[in-house]
Every structure is written in structure tokens, then in C-alpha cells.
Amino acid sequence: MEQKNKQFLGWIALDIDGTITLDKFSVPDPVIAFLRECVEGGWRLAISTGRPLTYALMGLKQFDFPYLILAQNGSILVEMPSKKILLRCYIATARIQEIERAFEGVVGDFVLFSGYENQDEIYWRPNRLDSEQRAYVENFANYQGVPLNAVDSFDEIPLKSIALVKCFGTQCEMKRIVTNLSGNDHFNLTILRDPHAENYYLLLISDQAASKGQTLEKAIDLFGSRGTIIAAGDDENDASLLEVADIKIAMAHAPESLTRVAHIVAPPTSEHGIIHALRFALKKIS
């Protein structure tokens, strides 16, 4: 699976939102051009995101070069442009009841993402949400371009596994759910601010073996060559990605937990800071 006719140098693994772009549906042309140069120069590019694959590909539609995408916090690994699924690590639907118990006492509800093979359909229970929460779910499903399937009970879902569980609400509520799930080793839990909805925090729940960092490691094993690993991110779900990297990049607005471990703190995303950071990283390597 090695890239042909060029020396393989290593991996560049990048988050999307807040790292390579601030736009929901596009990446700035200078960033695309720079990443194309990296790929043509012998780097393998891995885009790692919490987005569903359908939504992620909307923002990467101008990428006209090979890359891998790790969607929904590493729940699925896909080779582009072929869209070949290389790896899946989903949550058994039988585990949903464990999340139900942890959600007791929290206002609202959570939603389930079915995965790319099922059109990234979202299962939700609108009868458990108030009007603001229903509008929130309908809004993110609309801009992500994925269908909503209303059910009264998650027992109605005709799937044996799901890609991701998304809880939403205040930061305090998300922390409460995490506390309620403490000691449960079936899940990977990440709290982050919703980049597209002010005042909302997200708790992303994936399978215990699915995180950005774990799936990047599996991708490296799959392709059989490691080289140097450069990784960049801007939020808590990027921590595992940076752990894998030899050179760690945190964006200027990233939380202190990321900037503290970073070798490079990139300029603002609005200034195409990822280009400056990657240039500095590549210069250090050379």
C-alpha cells in the first residue's frame, strides 16, 4: 500500500474543525495546496474528525489527492478517493442501556449515529426533547446532510451496532454523564464544545477501542510503514491523536491540556496557522 515513485516520509494527521478550517463546508485553498504538496512529497495524510463521514466529506470535496479519513472519533477508517472502508469499530446496540442509566437525572436525551454504511442516519427520540433541543438536533442533521429517524424507543433500531453516541447539553450535564459512566470500560468518552452551536457542549461516546489516536495507530499498522508522525488538533478529542505523534501541534485556541503537551502552538486558524506550524515541523525534521 506504499505510495509509489517517492520516498515515504511519514504521516500527517489533522483534525478538521478549528484546525484546518473554520468553515463547515470547505477548507481554504492555500491549506489544500499545501497539503497536496505534502502528499506529493511523500507524506501520507490522515484526516481525523468527530464528524460523520458524510458530513466530513462535504468539507473535503476539493481534496484531489489521496488521503485517509478517520471519522466519528476513529469509529471508521476510510481510504480516499476510493471510499474503501478499511476498519470499523462500533458500539454494540446492547450497550445503549448502559448509557440510558448514566443519563438518568439529565435533562434531554442523546442521539445515535448509525454509521456510513447506513447513510449516517441519526436515530433520535424527539418526544424526550423540548422545542429548543429538537430544533438543535434538526439543525445539525440538516447541515450535516444526514437523515433523521424518529423512534419512541431505541429498542426499535434494526442494527446490531452503531458508530457513535452523541450527548448534548451544558458542560455540567456532560460531566455528570461521564461521572455516571466512571468504571465502565466499554466506552471512549470525550467532552468538547460544539464548534457550531454556542452554549452547547458535546459528549461523544465511541467504542473503547475507537479514538482518533487508536485508529491512527491501526492505520499505521495496516499500511506497514510508520516514519515520522506529525499531528495537529484543537480540542479534547484530539488528545489521543497528539499522543501518537512525534511532533505535536496544538492550535492557538486549543485548551491548555493540548497546548501543554504540544511541541508547536500554531497561529490562529483564520490565518491558516496550520500551514505555518507544518512548515516549522517539516523544517525541524529536515
The 8 nearest C-alpha neighbors of each residue, nearest first, counted from 0:
[[1, 222, 2, 223, 3, 221, 224, 43],
 [2, 0, 3, 222, 7, 224, 223, 43],
 [1, 3, 0, 5, 7, 4, 41, 6],
 [2, 4, 5, 1, 6, 7, 0, 41],
 [5, 3, 2, 6, 41, 7, 1, 39],
 [6, 4, 3, 41, 7, 2, 40, 39],
 [5, 7, 41, 8, 4, 40, 2, 3],
 [6, 8, 41, 9, 42, 5, 2, 226],
 [9, 7, 42, 41, 226, 6, 227, 10],
 [8, 10, 226, 227, 42, 228, 225, 7],
 [11, 9, 228, 43, 42, 44, 229, 12],
 [10, 12, 229, 44, 230, 228, 45, 43],
 [13, 11, 45, 230, 46, 44, 229, 10],
 [14, 12, 46, 231, 230, 47, 232, 45],
 [13, 15, 47, 232, 48, 18, 46, 16],
 [16, 14, 19, 18, 48, 20, 17, 13],
 [17, 15, 18, 20, 21, 14, 19, 194],
 [16, 18, 21, 20, 233, 19, 15, 268],
 [19, 17, 15, 16, 232, 14, 20, 233],
 [18, 20, 15, 273, 17, 16, 26, 268],
 [21, 19, 26, 22, 17, 16, 18, 15],
 [20, 22, 17, 16, 23, 268, 269, 19],
 [23, 21, 20, 24, 25, 26, 16, 58],
 [24, 22, 25, 58, 21, 16, 20, 195],
 [23, 25, 58, 22, 57, 26, 59, 55],
 [26, 24, 58, 22, 23, 59, 27, 20],
 [25, 27, 20, 28, 58, 19, 31, 59],
 [28, 26, 30, 29, 31, 25, 20, 271],
 [27, 29, 31, 30, 32, 26, 33, 61],
 [30, 28, 32, 31, 27, 33, 271, 274],
 [31, 29, 33, 28, 27, 32, 34, 274],
 [32, 30, 28, 34, 29, 33, 35, 27],
 [33, 31, 29, 35, 30, 34, 28, 36],
 [32, 34, 36, 30, 35, 31, 29, 37],
 [35, 33, 37, 31, 36, 32, 30, 38],
 [34, 36, 32, 38, 33, 37, 31, 39],
 [37, 35, 39, 33, 34, 38, 40, 32],
 [36, 38, 34, 40, 35, 39, 42, 33],
 [39, 37, 42, 35, 40, 41, 36, 43],
 [40, 38, 36, 37, 41, 35, 42, 5],
 [41, 39, 37, 38, 36, 42, 5, 6],
 [40, 42, 7, 8, 38, 6, 39, 5],
 [43, 41, 38, 9, 8, 37, 10, 40],
 [42, 44, 10, 38, 9, 11, 41, 45],
 [45, 43, 11, 66, 10, 12, 42, 67],
 [46, 44, 12, 67, 68, 66, 11, 47],
 [47, 45, 68, 13, 12, 14, 69, 67],
 [48, 46, 69, 14, 13, 68, 70, 45],
 [49, 47, 70, 50, 14, 72, 71, 15],
 [48, 50, 71, 72, 70, 51, 47, 73],
 [51, 49, 71, 48, 55, 70, 52, 54],
 [52, 50, 71, 54, 53, 70, 55, 119],
 [51, 53, 55, 70, 54, 56, 115, 50],
 [54, 52, 56, 51, 55, 119, 57, 115],
 [53, 55, 143, 57, 51, 52, 56, 50],
 [54, 56, 52, 57, 53, 58, 50, 51],
 [55, 57, 59, 58, 53, 54, 60, 52],
 [58, 56, 54, 55, 60, 59, 24, 53],
 [57, 59, 24, 25, 56, 55, 60, 23],
 [60, 58, 56, 61, 62, 57, 25, 55],
 [59, 61, 57, 62, 58, 56, 25, 63],
 [62, 60, 59, 63, 31, 25, 58, 26],
 [61, 63, 59, 60, 64, 31, 65, 35],
 [64, 62, 61, 65, 60, 35, 80, 31],
 [63, 65, 62, 35, 66, 38, 80, 79],
 [66, 64, 79, 80, 63, 67, 38, 44],
 [67, 65, 44, 79, 45, 78, 64, 68],
 [68, 66, 45, 78, 79, 77, 46, 44],
 [67, 69, 46, 77, 45, 76, 47, 70],
 [68, 70, 47, 76, 73, 75, 46, 48],
 [71, 69, 48, 73, 52, 75, 72, 51],
 [70, 72, 49, 50, 51, 74, 73, 48],
 [73, 71, 49, 210, 211, 70, 48, 74],
 [72, 74, 211, 210, 69, 209, 214, 70],
 [75, 73, 88, 209, 71, 87, 72, 162],
 [74, 76, 87, 73, 70, 86, 69, 88],
 [77, 75, 69, 86, 85, 68, 84, 87],
 [78, 76, 84, 68, 85, 83, 67, 82],
 [77, 79, 67, 83, 82, 81, 80, 66],
 [80, 78, 81, 82, 66, 65, 67, 77],
 [79, 81, 82, 65, 78, 66, 64, 63],
 [80, 82, 79, 83, 78, 77, 84, 65],
 [83, 81, 79, 78, 80, 77, 84, 85],
 [82, 84, 78, 81, 77, 85, 79, 80],
 [85, 83, 77, 86, 76, 82, 78, 75],
 [84, 86, 76, 77, 83, 78, 87, 75],
 [87, 85, 76, 75, 84, 88, 77, 74],
 [88, 86, 75, 74, 89, 76, 85, 84],
 [87, 89, 74, 209, 75, 206, 86, 208],
 [90, 88, 162, 161, 206, 160, 74, 87],
 [89, 91, 206, 160, 161, 162, 92, 205],
 [90, 92, 160, 93, 94, 159, 89, 161],
 [93, 91, 160, 94, 95, 159, 90, 161],
 [92, 94, 91, 95, 96, 159, 160, 90],
 [95, 93, 92, 96, 97, 91, 90, 98],
 [96, 94, 98, 97, 92, 93, 99, 91],
 [95, 97, 99, 98, 94, 100, 93, 92],
 [98, 96, 100, 95, 99, 94, 101, 180],
 [97, 99, 101, 95, 96, 100, 102, 94],
 [100, 98, 96, 102, 97, 101, 95, 103],
 [99, 101, 97, 98, 102, 103, 96, 179],
 [100, 102, 98, 179, 99, 176, 103, 180],
 [103, 101, 99, 100, 105, 176, 98, 104],
 [104, 102, 100, 105, 101, 99, 106, 176],
 [103, 105, 102, 106, 101, 175, 100, 172],
 [106, 104, 102, 103, 172, 107, 108, 176],
 [105, 107, 104, 108, 172, 168, 128, 103],
 [108, 106, 128, 127, 105, 109, 132, 129],
 [107, 109, 127, 128, 106, 166, 110, 124],
 [110, 108, 166, 165, 167, 164, 111, 123],
 [109, 111, 123, 165, 122, 164, 166, 121],
 [112, 110, 164, 122, 121, 163, 113, 165],
 [113, 111, 121, 163, 162, 114, 120, 119],
 [112, 114, 161, 119, 120, 162, 117, 121],
 [115, 113, 119, 162, 117, 116, 112, 161],
 [114, 116, 119, 118, 117, 52, 53, 113],
 [115, 117, 114, 118, 119, 113, 120, 84],
 [116, 118, 115, 119, 114, 113, 120, 112],
 [117, 119, 115, 120, 116, 114, 145, 53],
 [120, 118, 114, 115, 113, 117, 145, 112],
 [119, 121, 146, 118, 113, 145, 147, 112],
 [122, 120, 112, 147, 111, 148, 113, 146],
 [123, 121, 148, 111, 110, 149, 147, 112],
 [124, 122, 110, 149, 125, 150, 148, 121],
 [123, 125, 150, 126, 151, 149, 127, 152],
 [126, 124, 127, 128, 123, 133, 149, 150],
 [125, 127, 124, 128, 151, 129, 150, 133],
 [128, 126, 125, 124, 107, 108, 129, 151],
 [129, 127, 107, 125, 132, 126, 133, 108],
 [128, 130, 132, 131, 133, 127, 107, 126],
 [129, 131, 133, 132, 134, 128, 135, 125],
 [132, 130, 134, 133, 129, 135, 128, 136],
 [131, 133, 135, 129, 134, 130, 128, 136],
 [134, 132, 130, 136, 135, 131, 128, 137],
 [133, 135, 137, 131, 132, 136, 138, 130],
 [134, 136, 132, 138, 133, 137, 131, 139],
 [137, 135, 133, 138, 139, 134, 140, 132],
 [138, 136, 134, 140, 135, 139, 141, 133],
 [137, 139, 141, 135, 136, 140, 134, 142],
 [140, 138, 142, 141, 136, 137, 143, 135],
 [141, 139, 143, 137, 145, 138, 142, 144],
 [142, 140, 138, 144, 139, 143, 137, 145],
 [141, 143, 144, 139, 140, 138, 145, 54],
 [144, 142, 54, 140, 141, 145, 139, 53],
 [143, 145, 141, 142, 140, 54, 146, 53],
 [144, 146, 140, 143, 120, 119, 141, 147],
 [147, 145, 120, 121, 148, 140, 144, 119],
 [148, 146, 121, 120, 122, 149, 145, 140],
 [147, 149, 122, 121, 123, 150, 146, 120],
 [148, 150, 123, 124, 122, 147, 125, 151],
 [151, 149, 124, 152, 123, 148, 153, 155],
 [150, 152, 124, 153, 149, 126, 155, 125],
 [153, 151, 154, 150, 155, 124, 156, 123],
 [152, 154, 155, 156, 150, 151, 122, 124],
 [153, 155, 152, 156, 157, 151, 92, 150],
 [156, 154, 153, 152, 157, 150, 151, 158],
 [155, 157, 154, 153, 158, 122, 152, 150],
 [158, 156, 155, 159, 154, 160, 153, 92],
 [159, 157, 160, 156, 92, 161, 113, 91],
 [158, 160, 92, 91, 157, 161, 93, 156],
 [159, 161, 91, 92, 90, 158, 89, 162],
 [162, 160, 113, 90, 89, 163, 112, 114],
 [161, 163, 89, 114, 113, 112, 74, 90],
 [164, 162, 205, 112, 161, 204, 111, 165],
 [163, 165, 111, 204, 110, 203, 112, 205],
 [164, 166, 203, 110, 109, 202, 204, 111],
 [167, 165, 109, 202, 201, 203, 164, 110],
 [168, 166, 201, 200, 202, 199, 165, 109],
 [167, 169, 199, 200, 172, 170, 173, 201],
 [170, 168, 172, 171, 200, 199, 173, 198],
 [169, 171, 173, 200, 172, 174, 168, 199],
 [170, 172, 174, 169, 173, 175, 168, 176],
 [173, 171, 175, 169, 174, 170, 168, 105],
 [172, 174, 170, 176, 175, 171, 202, 169],
 [175, 173, 177, 171, 172, 176, 178, 170],
 [174, 176, 172, 178, 173, 177, 179, 171],
 [177, 175, 179, 173, 178, 174, 101, 102],
 [178, 176, 174, 180, 179, 175, 181, 173],
 [179, 177, 175, 181, 180, 176, 174, 101],
 [178, 180, 176, 101, 177, 181, 175, 102],
 [181, 179, 177, 178, 183, 101, 182, 176],
 [182, 180, 178, 183, 179, 177, 184, 176],
 [181, 183, 184, 180, 179, 178, 185, 177],
 [184, 182, 180, 181, 185, 186, 97, 179],
 [183, 185, 186, 182, 207, 187, 181, 180],
 [186, 184, 207, 183, 206, 187, 94, 208],
 [187, 185, 207, 206, 205, 184, 188, 204],
 [186, 188, 207, 205, 204, 206, 209, 189],
 [189, 187, 204, 203, 186, 202, 205, 190],
 [188, 190, 203, 202, 236, 191, 235, 204],
 [191, 189, 202, 201, 203, 235, 188, 173],
 [192, 190, 201, 200, 235, 193, 189, 234],
 [191, 193, 200, 194, 201, 199, 190, 198],
 [192, 194, 200, 195, 196, 199, 201, 191],
 [195, 193, 192, 196, 16, 197, 17, 191],
 [194, 196, 193, 197, 23, 139, 192, 199],
 [197, 195, 193, 199, 194, 198, 135, 192],
 [196, 198, 199, 195, 193, 194, 192, 200],
 [199, 197, 196, 200, 169, 193, 192, 168],
 [200, 198, 168, 197, 193, 169, 196, 192],
 [199, 201, 192, 193, 170, 168, 169, 167],
 [202, 200, 167, 191, 190, 166, 193, 192],
 [201, 203, 190, 166, 189, 173, 165, 167],
 [202, 204, 165, 189, 188, 164, 201, 166],
 [205, 203, 188, 164, 187, 163, 186, 202],
 [206, 204, 163, 187, 186, 209, 207, 203],
 [205, 207, 186, 90, 209, 208, 187, 89],
 [206, 208, 186, 187, 185, 209, 205, 184],
 [207, 209, 206, 210, 213, 88, 187, 186],
 [210, 208, 73, 206, 74, 207, 88, 205],
 [211, 209, 73, 72, 213, 212, 214, 208],
 [210, 212, 73, 72, 240, 214, 213, 239],
 [211, 213, 240, 239, 215, 210, 214, 243],
 [214, 212, 216, 210, 215, 211, 209, 217],
 [213, 215, 217, 73, 216, 211, 212, 210],
 [214, 216, 218, 212, 217, 213, 211, 219],
 [217, 215, 219, 213, 214, 218, 212, 220],
 [218, 216, 214, 220, 215, 219, 221, 213],
 [219, 217, 221, 215, 216, 220, 214, 222],
 [218, 220, 216, 222, 221, 217, 225, 223],
 [221, 219, 223, 217, 218, 222, 216, 224],
 [220, 222, 218, 219, 223, 217, 224, 216],
 [223, 221, 219, 220, 224, 0, 218, 1],
 [222, 224, 220, 221, 219, 225, 0, 1],
 [225, 223, 222, 226, 219, 220, 9, 1],
 [224, 226, 9, 219, 227, 223, 10, 228],
 [225, 227, 9, 8, 224, 228, 10, 7],
 [226, 228, 9, 10, 245, 225, 8, 229],
 [229, 227, 10, 244, 245, 9, 11, 246],
 [228, 230, 246, 11, 244, 245, 247, 10],
 [231, 229, 12, 247, 244, 241, 13, 11],
 [232, 230, 248, 13, 249, 247, 14, 12],
 [233, 231, 14, 237, 249, 18, 234, 13],
 [232, 234, 253, 250, 249, 18, 17, 237],
 [235, 233, 237, 236, 253, 232, 254, 191],
 [234, 236, 237, 238, 191, 189, 190, 233],
 [235, 237, 238, 234, 189, 239, 191, 72],
 [238, 236, 240, 232, 235, 239, 234, 241],
 [237, 239, 241, 240, 235, 236, 242, 257],
 [238, 240, 212, 242, 241, 237, 211, 243],
 [241, 239, 212, 237, 211, 238, 242, 243],
 [240, 242, 244, 238, 243, 247, 239, 230],
 [241, 243, 239, 240, 244, 238, 212, 247],
 [242, 244, 241, 240, 212, 239, 245, 216],
 [245, 243, 228, 241, 246, 229, 230, 242],
 [244, 246, 228, 229, 227, 247, 243, 230],
 [247, 245, 229, 244, 262, 228, 230, 248],
 [246, 248, 261, 262, 230, 241, 244, 229],
 [249, 247, 231, 263, 261, 264, 230, 262],
 [250, 248, 264, 232, 258, 231, 233, 261],
 [249, 251, 265, 233, 253, 252, 264, 232],
 [250, 252, 267, 265, 266, 253, 264, 249],
 [251, 253, 250, 254, 233, 267, 249, 17],
 [254, 252, 233, 250, 251, 234, 249, 257],
 [255, 253, 256, 257, 234, 258, 252, 233],
 [254, 256, 258, 257, 259, 253, 260, 252],
 [255, 257, 254, 259, 258, 260, 235, 238],
 [258, 256, 255, 259, 260, 254, 249, 261],
 [257, 259, 255, 261, 249, 260, 256, 253],
 [258, 260, 257, 256, 255, 261, 262, 254],
 [261, 259, 258, 257, 262, 256, 247, 241],
 [262, 260, 247, 258, 248, 263, 259, 249],
 [261, 263, 247, 248, 246, 260, 264, 249],
 [264, 262, 248, 261, 265, 247, 249, 276],
 [265, 263, 249, 250, 248, 251, 261, 258],
 [264, 266, 250, 276, 272, 251, 273, 249],
 [265, 267, 272, 251, 268, 250, 264, 270],
 [268, 266, 272, 269, 270, 251, 265, 250],
 [267, 269, 272, 271, 270, 18, 17, 20],
 [270, 268, 267, 271, 21, 272, 20, 266],
 [269, 271, 268, 272, 267, 266, 273, 274],
 [272, 270, 268, 273, 269, 274, 30, 267],
 [271, 273, 266, 268, 267, 275, 265, 270],
 [272, 274, 276, 275, 271, 277, 265, 19],
 [275, 273, 277, 272, 276, 271, 278, 30],
 [276, 274, 278, 272, 273, 277, 279, 265],
 [275, 277, 273, 265, 279, 274, 278, 280],
 [278, 276, 280, 274, 279, 275, 273, 281],
 [279, 277, 281, 275, 280, 276, 274, 282],
 [278, 280, 282, 276, 277, 281, 283, 275],
 [279, 281, 277, 283, 282, 278, 276, 284],
 [282, 280, 284, 278, 283, 279, 277, 285],
 [281, 283, 279, 285, 284, 280, 278, 277],
 [282, 284, 280, 281, 285, 279, 278, 246],
 [285, 283, 281, 282, 280, 227, 279, 246],
 [284, 282, 283, 281, 280, 279, 278, 8]]
